[in-house]
Amino acid sequence: MNQAISRRQFIRQGATAAAAVPFGAALAKPLEEVGIGFIGVGARGTSHVREFLKLDRAALKAVCDIVPERVERAQALIAKTGRPAPEGYSRGEYDYRRLCAREDLDLVVISTPWEWHTPMCVDAMKAGKHAAVEVPAAITLDECWQLVETAEKTGRQCIQMENCNYDRIELMAHLMARRGLLGELVHAECGYLHDLRESKLRLRDGKPGWRTEHSFRRNADLYPTHGLGPVAQTLHINRGNLFDHMVSLASKSVSLHDFALRRYGPDSPQAAWKFALGDVVSTLIRTRSGETILVTHDTNTPRPYSRRYLIQGTRGILQKYPTPLVYLDGRSPDDEWEDLVERYAAEFEHPLWKALSEKARGAGHGGMDFIMNYRILQCLLRGEPMEMDVYDAAALSAVIELSERSIAGRGKTVDFPDFTRGKWKERPPVGIIEA
């Protein structure tokens, strides 16, 4: 038998154990309030400011951005609620280090272009702060190891802000899987399928945007975490199971050029752009416990939004897109899908969603942003580790470079590093967390 704890053992644990602390002992002493600094307050960073403003015992102390007007906007937003206006930092690209050096901060929230994520997390942790960072946390394997080693050395948390772990259907699926309704899990499908053609081809100050620059340079799954995060948590990755190896293939790259010709014309700058990124990148991962995961990245073609979320086991199958459906062997009508929410939400709504959905109403991304930030704050106030830790940030982000290597090697199989260095064998899986 595999050295990992068996899936049947996990199912039994999930059926009998109440979810308390996800991984055990507290990391630090509890806090009376959490002092927060924000690096990057563009659209995404400002959204996080709004969500933390809704939470008691969140003290918004400082904001940083290379655009002074964004800092001023965030300061005014916070002051409008009756709270003290935070101090602003906007003296260039490295002024965030002055923010990290403040003694009144416990947490630094990072919402900047991808290439800044790891350096800013490392600087924040070295300054004694916990780091919460937008996805992906890292864009190379070397950066993944930097995050792990810095977090271990400093004892600070590095939290990848994967909000999709807290969406309603993903939470419900996690609960149903832990209760054994899907049986022993064997396969999952997920991804990020989002028509970003307009965004990628739009000029910013006469130049391509930072996200477009990555599509110029890299043929890889550039954004794996939204679909893969919830799947990894339900398959107990880094907690009794590991991503073991994977293969990736990329289609040809033609959709952005086709759109540029039609949208901007053959004489436009965009029509001359050359993209390394294939239109559709498909990755197949096998875990140490034997499950397979199909991960799809498609940001170049016309299509409705999807994270292609599907979980399949020996006793049932559940999918989210285009509509939430489930089939449970022996419970559903033969060969017929059932409406997941209509049929099973009353019985299997996740307690986090049940407790917080009203407070999360109107929050970012259908409420999951609020629930994620609630959990970050709750864990820091209690002195407990977050269920998404630095090992998860590294494992999920590693797919970027690993897929790039596999594609360059004509679908070569590549191995995942064990960022936990063997600790995955002893770490208990994430349970059913209460609010």
C-alpha positions in Angstrom: 0.0 0.0 0.0 1.1 3.6 -0.6 2.8 5.3 2.3 0.0 7.9 2.2 -3.0 7.5 4.5 -5.5 5.6 2.4 -8.6 7.3 1.0 -10.9 5.1 3.0 -9.2 6.2 6.2 -9.7 9.8 5.1 -13.4 9.1 4.5 -13.8 7.5 7.9 -12.0 10.5 9.5 -14.2 12.9 7.6 -17.3 11.2 8.7 -16.5 11.1 12.4 -14.2 14.0 13.1 -15.4 17.5 13.9 -13.4 20.1 12.0 -11.4 22.2 14.5 -8.0 23.5 13.8 -6.9 22.4 10.3 -3.4 21.2 11.1 -3.0 21.2 14.8 -1.2 23.5 17.1 -1.2 27.3 17.0 1.7 29.1 15.3 1.6 32.2 17.5 -0.1 33.9 20.3 -3.7 35.1 19.6 -4.1 38.7 18.7 -6.6 41.3 19.9 -6.7 42.9 16.5 -4.8 42.4 13.2 -2.9 45.3 11.9 -3.0 45.2 8.1 -1.0 46.8 5.4 -1.9 46.6 1.7 0.7 46.6 -1.1 -1.1 47.3 -4.4 -4.4 49.0 -4.3 -5.5 48.9 -7.9 -8.8 47.2 -8.7 -8.0 43.9 -6.9 -6.2 45.5 -3.9 -9.0 48.0 -3.4 -11.5 45.1 -3.4 -9.6 43.5 -0.5 -9.6 46.8 1.4 -13.4 46.9 1.0 -13.7 43.3 2.3 -11.5 43.8 5.3 -13.4 47.0 6.2 -16.4 44.7 6.9 -14.5 42.7 9.5 -14.3 43.5 13.2 -10.8 43.6 14.7 -9.2 44.3 11.3 -7.1 47.5 11.7 -6.2 48.9 8.3 -3.0 50.8 9.0 -1.1 51.4 5.7 -1.5 51.3 1.9 1.1 51.3 -0.8 1.0 51.6 -4.5 3.4 53.0 -7.2 0.4 55.2 -8.4 -0.1 58.0 -5.7 -3.7 58.5 -6.8 -4.6 54.9 -5.9 -3.1 55.4 -2.4 -5.2 58.5 -1.9 -8.3 56.7 -3.1 -7.8 53.9 -0.6 -7.1 56.3 2.2 -10.3 58.2 1.4 -12.3 54.9 1.2 -11.1 53.9 4.7 -11.5 57.3 6.2 -15.1 57.5 4.9 -16.0 54.6 7.2 -15.0 56.7 10.3 -11.7 54.8 10.8 -8.4 56.6 10.9 -6.9 57.2 7.5 -4.0 54.8 6.9 -0.5 56.0 6.1 0.4 56.0 2.4 3.5 54.8 0.7 4.1 55.7 -3.0 7.8 56.6 -3.4 8.5 54.2 -6.1 8.7 50.4 -6.7 10.5 49.5 -3.4 8.6 51.8 -1.0 6.6 48.8 0.1 9.7 47.8 2.2 9.0 50.8 4.4 5.5 49.6 4.9 6.8 46.1 5.8 9.1 47.6 8.4 6.2 49.1 10.4 5.9 47.7 14.0 2.1 47.9 14.1 1.5 45.5 11.2 0.7 41.8 11.6 -0.3 41.0 8.1 0.7 42.4 4.6 -1.9 41.8 1.8 -0.2 41.8 -1.6 -2.2 42.5 -4.8 0.5 43.4 -7.4 1.7 42.0 -10.8 2.8 38.3 -10.6 6.5 38.9 -10.8 6.4 41.0 -7.5 4.5 38.4 -5.5 7.4 36.3 -4.2 9.8 39.2 -3.5 7.2 41.0 -1.6 6.1 38.0 0.4 9.8 37.2 1.3 10.4 40.8 2.4 7.2 40.9 4.5 8.1 37.6 6.2 11.7 38.7 6.9 10.2 41.8 8.5 8.2 39.6 10.9 4.8 39.9 9.1 2.5 37.3 7.8 1.9 37.6 4.1 -1.3 37.0 2.2 -0.8 37.1 -1.6 -2.9 37.1 -4.7 -2.5 34.2 -7.1 -0.2 32.7 -8.2 2.1 33.2 -5.2 5.2 32.3 -7.4 5.9 32.0 -11.1 9.1 29.8 -10.9 10.1 26.7 -9.0 13.0 28.7 -7.4 10.4 31.3 -6.1 8.3 28.4 -4.7 11.3 27.2 -2.7 12.1 30.8 -1.6 8.6 31.1 -0.1 8.8 27.7 1.7 12.3 28.3 3.1 11.5 31.9 4.2 8.2 30.9 5.9 10.0 28.0 7.7 12.9 30.2 8.8 10.8 33.1 10.0 7.8 31.2 11.4 5.5 33.6 9.5 2.5 32.4 7.5 2.5 32.8 3.7 -1.1 32.5 2.5 -2.0 32.2 -1.1 -5.4 34.0 -1.4 -7.2 31.4 -3.4 -10.7 32.6 -3.1 -12.2 29.8 -5.1 -11.6 27.4 -2.2 -14.5 29.3 -0.5 -17.1 29.4 -3.2 -20.4 27.7 -2.4 -20.2 24.6 -4.7 -16.6 23.9 -3.9 -17.3 24.0 -0.2 -20.3 21.8 -0.6 -18.4 19.3 -2.7 -15.6 19.2 -0.1 -18.1 18.4 2.7 -19.8 15.7 0.6 -16.5 14.1 -0.3 -15.4 14.2 3.4 -18.8 12.6 4.4 -18.1 9.8 1.9 -21.0 10.4 -0.5 -18.7 10.3 -3.6 -16.9 7.2 -2.3 -13.2 6.8 -2.9 -12.1 9.7 -5.1 -10.4 8.7 -8.4 -10.5 11.7 -10.7 -11.0 15.5 -10.9 -11.2 18.1 -13.6 -10.6 21.8 -13.2 -9.1 24.9 -14.7 -9.3 28.5 -15.6 -11.3 29.2 -18.8 -11.9 32.9 -19.1 -12.1 35.0 -22.3 -9.4 37.6 -21.7 -8.8 38.6 -25.3 -10.0 42.2 -24.8 -7.9 42.6 -21.7 -4.8 41.1 -23.2 -4.9 43.2 -26.3 -5.7 46.5 -24.7 -2.8 49.0 -24.6 -1.8 50.6 -21.3 0.0 53.9 -21.9 0.7 52.7 -25.4 2.2 49.4 -24.2 0.9 45.8 -23.6 -0.1 45.1 -20.0 2.0 43.1 -17.6 -0.3 40.0 -17.9 0.1 40.1 -21.7 3.9 40.2 -21.4 3.7 36.8 -19.7 1.7 35.5 -22.7 4.4 36.8 -25.0 7.2 34.9 -23.2 5.8 31.7 -21.7 4.0 28.7 -23.1 2.6 27.2 -19.8 -0.4 27.0 -17.6 0.1 30.6 -16.4 -2.9 30.6 -13.9 -3.5 27.2 -12.4 -4.7 27.9 -8.9 -8.3 28.9 -9.3 -9.5 25.5 -10.4 -6.7 23.4 -8.8 -7.0 25.0 -5.3 -10.3 23.5 -4.2 -9.5 20.1 -5.9 -6.1 20.0 -4.1 -7.8 20.6 -0.7 -10.4 17.9 -1.3 -7.8 15.4 -2.4 -5.7 16.2 0.7 -2.6 17.5 -1.1 0.3 18.1 1.3 -1.8 16.4 4.0 -1.6 12.7 3.4 -1.3 13.0 -0.4 1.0 14.8 -2.9 1.0 15.9 -6.5 3.4 13.3 -7.8 4.0 13.9 -11.6 2.4 15.6 -14.6 2.4 16.1 -18.3 1.3 19.1 -20.3 0.5 19.9 -23.9 -0.4 23.2 -25.6 -2.4 23.9 -28.7 -1.2 26.3 -31.3 -1.5 30.0 -30.6 -3.9 31.7 -33.1 -6.9 33.1 -31.3 -5.4 36.4 -30.1 -4.0 37.2 -33.5 -7.3 36.4 -35.1 -9.1 38.7 -32.6 -6.5 41.5 -33.1 -7.1 41.5 -36.8 -10.9 41.7 -36.4 -10.9 44.1 -33.4 -8.1 46.4 -34.2 -7.2 45.9 -37.8 -4.2 44.4 -39.7 -2.2 47.6 -39.3 -2.6 47.8 -35.5 0.3 47.2 -33.2 -1.6 44.3 -31.7 -1.8 42.5 -35.1 2.0 42.2 -35.1 2.3 40.8 -31.6 3.6 37.2 -31.3 2.4 35.0 -28.5 4.3 32.0 -27.0 1.2 30.9 -25.0 -0.9 28.2 -26.7 -4.6 28.9 -26.8 -5.4 25.9 -24.7 -3.0 24.3 -22.3 -4.0 20.8 -20.9 -2.2 19.3 -17.9 -2.7 15.9 -16.5 -1.5 15.4 -12.9 -1.3 12.1 -11.0 -1.2 12.2 -7.2 0.8 9.9 -4.9 -2.5 8.2 -3.9 -3.4 7.5 -7.5 -6.0 10.1 -8.4 -5.7 12.0 -11.7 -6.5 15.6 -12.3 -7.1 17.3 -15.7 -6.3 21.0 -15.5 -7.1 23.3 -18.4 -5.9 26.9 -19.1 -7.7 28.9 -21.8 -7.7 32.7 -21.7 -7.4 33.2 -25.5 -10.5 31.8 -27.0 -14.1 33.1 -27.1 -16.1 31.2 -24.4 -18.3 31.6 -21.3 -16.4 31.7 -18.0 -15.7 28.3 -16.4 -13.4 26.7 -13.9 -14.5 23.2 -15.2 -14.8 21.9 -11.6 -15.6 18.1 -11.4 -15.0 15.6 -8.7 -15.5 11.8 -9.4 -15.4 8.8 -7.1 -16.5 5.2 -6.7 -19.9 6.2 -5.5 -20.7 9.4 -7.4 -19.7 12.4 -9.5 -20.2 16.1 -9.0 -19.7 19.0 -11.5 -20.2 22.8 -11.2 -20.2 24.1 -14.8 -22.3 25.0 -16.8 -24.7 24.2 -13.9 -24.1 22.4 -10.6 -25.1 18.7 -11.0 -24.5 15.5 -9.0 -25.1 11.8 -9.5 -24.9 9.6 -6.4 -24.9 5.8 -7.0 -27.9 4.3 -5.2 -29.4 7.6 -4.3 -29.9 9.5 -7.6 -32.4 8.2 -10.2 -30.6 5.7 -12.6 -28.5 7.5 -15.2 -29.9 10.9 -14.3 -28.2 14.0 -13.1 -29.7 15.8 -10.1 -29.6 19.6 -9.4 -27.0 19.8 -6.7 -28.3 22.9 -4.9 -32.0 22.2 -5.3 -31.6 18.6 -4.2 -28.8 18.6 -1.6 -28.0 22.1 -0.3 -30.4 21.7 2.6 -28.6 18.6 3.8 -25.0 19.4 2.7 -24.5 23.1 2.8 -21.0 23.8 4.2 -21.2 25.5 7.6 -18.9 28.3 6.5 -21.2 29.2 3.7 -24.3 28.7 5.9 -23.0 31.0 8.6 -21.5 33.7 6.4 -23.4 33.8 3.1 -25.7 36.7 4.3 -22.7 38.8 5.5 -20.9 37.9 2.2 -23.8 39.0 0.0 -22.6 41.6 -2.5 -19.0 40.9 -1.8 -16.4 40.2 -4.4 -16.8 37.1 -6.7 -20.1 36.1 -5.3 -19.1 36.3 -1.7 -16.1 34.0 -1.6 -13.7 36.9 -1.2 -15.4 37.9 2.0 -15.3 34.3 3.4 -11.6 33.9 2.5 -10.6 37.2 4.2 -12.8 36.3 7.2 -10.9 33.0 7.5 -7.5 34.8 7.3 -8.5 37.2 10.0 -10.0 34.5 12.2 -6.9 32.4 12.0 -4.6 35.2 12.9 -6.8 36.4 15.8 -6.8 32.8 17.2 -3.1 32.3 16.5 -3.9 29.3 14.3 -2.4 28.3 10.9 -4.5 29.0 7.9 -5.9 26.0 5.9 -4.0 27.4 2.8 -0.4 27.5 3.9 3.0 28.0 2.2 3.2 24.4 1.0 -0.1 24.8 -0.8 1.1 28.1 -2.3 4.2 26.4 -3.6 2.6 23.2 -4.9 -0.1 25.0 -6.8 2.2 27.7 -8.2 4.7 25.0 -9.3 2.4 24.0 -12.1 3.5 27.0 -14.0 7.1 26.1 -14.5 6.4 22.4 -14.6 3.9 22.8 -17.4 6.4 25.0 -19.3 9.0 22.3 -19.0 6.7 19.5 -20.1 5.4 21.4 -23.1 8.9 22.3 -24.2 9.8 18.6 -23.9 7.0 17.5 -26.2 4.7 16.3 -23.4 7.6 15.0 -21.2 6.6 13.7 -17.8 7.9 16.0 -15.0 8.0 15.3 -11.2 6.6 17.6 -8.5 9.0 18.6 -5.8 7.9 17.7 -2.3 7.8 21.1 -0.7 6.9 19.7 2.7 10.1 17.5 2.7 8.1 14.5 4.0 5.8 16.3 6.4 2.8 15.5 4.2 2.8 12.0 5.6 1.8 13.2 9.1 -0.2 16.3 8.4 -4.0 15.7 8.9 -6.3 16.9 6.0 -8.4 20.0 6.1 -11.7 19.2 7.9 -15.1 20.8 7.7 -14.3 24.3 9.1 -16.8 26.2 11.2 -17.3 29.9 11.2 
